[in-house]
Amino acid sequence: MAAYGWITRKFIRYGEVITEHLAASSVTAAKLASGAVGSAAIASGSIAGSKLANVATATGAGTATAVTPGVASVVSLNITDAASAIYDFTMPFKCKVIDVYIVQVGAGNAGNAVVVKNAAGTAISSSMNNAADKAVTRTTSIDSANNTIAASAVLKVDVTRVAGANVLVYATIIPIA
């Protein structure tokens, strides 16, 4: 039986639907049956701002602009045995940073600090302290004038280390066109 891009034949027996054949796609019946659709089922770069359009409109008495919808993703950056330095992480697509938090791994120090910056070195997040083991510290601000990272540009993590600066940095991003 030829596949035409949809379910070609199904039977309903005893209240259940049995699908004989699904058209070929990146999300196959076997992958769905396994209970999870993993990264192998999603094409590289398929979730990007270029796949989304400005679909929202804004009206009203004040000034408003349409928003660009996006699928939020969390980028995990693992910095071990960090010296005081700026660590560069290349982003594969254009995105906006909308939230940042850190998790201290092992003993920290009250003098330690982590700031997430754009490629130009301008701060996106406020300074976050990683003083205590297992502590979670969220940024208190996001600079919306500087939170866009260009495709193939870097997201910088500026670490000031006094002692014990193993830290996990989590940045929530939205791919944009």
Buried (B, 14 or more C-beta within 10 A) or exposed (E): EEEEEEBBEEEEEEEEEEEEBBEEEEEBEEBEEEEEEEEEBEEEEEBBBEEBEEEEEEEEEEEEEEEBEBEEEEBEBEBEEBEEEEBEBEBEBBBBBBBBBBBBBEEBBEEBBBBBBBBEEEBBBBBBBBBBEEBEBEBEEBBEEBBBBEBEBBBBBBBBBEEBBBBBBBBBBBBBE
